[in-house]
Amino acid sequence: MMSWRIRSSPVIKTCVFVFLTLCIFPITGVQDVNGAEPPIFEDSFEAIAGCGVPPQLGPWVGHPLYGSNVTTTEYGHDAGLDDVIAAAPAAMGESATGLTIQVSGAIIHNIGYPADKVFWMADGNGAFRTFLPDAVNPAPQPGDAVSFTVTEIENYHGELEITGLTNWSVDSGGNSVLVRQGQGVELTEATLRYTYETYGKIVSAIGACGSNTTCWNFEHGGVTSELRIKDDVFALEGDCLHVIAPVYYAFDNGLFDIQNWDWKTFYQP
């Protein structure tokens, strides 16, 4: 039977809208590890029947990426995440322990709840996330370049997670935060653990998929993706949703799992 771990944080609903795009809020006096000013994302989405278009692109007030240097430009540096990916166990439920894999300068591109245990990072070779039993100090912020030694990786129903690390440090802050444009993007293996922005409509319920949680079919840009959200958010068929969130993997498919409620906002067109 499917089991889920639930992370939660406060949220207010107006309408459902999942949308990945980028606004820039420059931070001065910081050296971007990838060496360039991030471009401003200027694309817009076509109106969706019953939902129109989002009132803004990029992170909104209250989103953990609000105020960050958001960019669609892929990272080009090597922080060692390819070694982490290669060491991850292939079988669901297995863990790789006793590891000593060095990660140096991975960029935090999203944070979960709590942020000092659950966060997402990327370099030029891939993306990974954590689910730590113990908090790191200092807690990472989006745009931080972080270094540490990986000691354990778990395959949790297909989702690969760093579950043990040592030698934690935050090397710099204010680096560009990669958010990929996800309108019409299929959630394949290549999208896993990256942050995407997309906008669309909840079209039908798939059913219960965890404790007090429902999975929905979510249409955006001509494709349908799975969206998982807590029942007390009161999502409904026909809601228009803006989402800026990492892609999660569960059993056999990628999905938008709204573990941090601030990753989404509802709009009433």
C-alpha positions, 0 to 999 in steps of 0.5 A: 500500500502506498505510504506518504510522508507529509510536510505542511505549512500555512496556506490561503486558497483563492484558485489553483494555478501551477506555473513555472517562470522567473522574475529577477530581484537583484541582490547586489554585492554577491558573486554568482558562482556561475558568473553571469547576471540572470536574465529576466523571464519575459515569456507569457502563457496563453489564456486557459479556458476558465482560468485566463492568465496568471496576474504575474509571472515568477515567485509571489510574496510568500513564496520561498523564492520571492526576492531571489535572483531567479533565472532560467539559465542552467547551471554550468558548474560541477559541485559533485552531484553526479557522484551523488546520483551515481551512488543512489540505490536503484531499488525502492526502499533501499539505502546506501550507507557509509558514503563519503561523497564530497559536494562543493558549491551546490546551489539551493533552488528550493526549500521545504518544511522545515528548511533546515532538513528538507531542501533542493539543490543543483549544479551543472550535472543534475539536481538532488534533495534532502530529507534529513533526521537532524537540522543543519546549521545555518539553515540554507536559503534559496541561492546559497552555495553549500558544501558537505559530505554525503554519508547516506542516500535513500530511495524512498518509493523512487524519490532519491534523498540525501538522508545523512550528511556531515561537514555542512557549510554555506559558502556564499549567498545570493547566487542565481536560483534556477527555475525551469519553465514548465508550461507544457512540460511532461514530468519525465526523469529529466525533470526530477528534483528541479524546480519548475513553474507552470500554470493550469487547471485542475480537471479531475480527481485521481483519488486519495494518495496518502493521509488526508491527501488527494491527487489530481489531474492538472492540465497545463500547456496541453499536457496533464500532470499529477498534482498532490495536495492536502485535503484541508487546502480544499482544492476543487475540480476547475480551480486555476493554480500557479505552482513553482515547485520541485518535481517529485517522484512516487512509485512510477511517475513524476508529479507536483507534490505540494509539500510546502504549501507556499509553492502554490497559489490559487487565482480567481480570474 
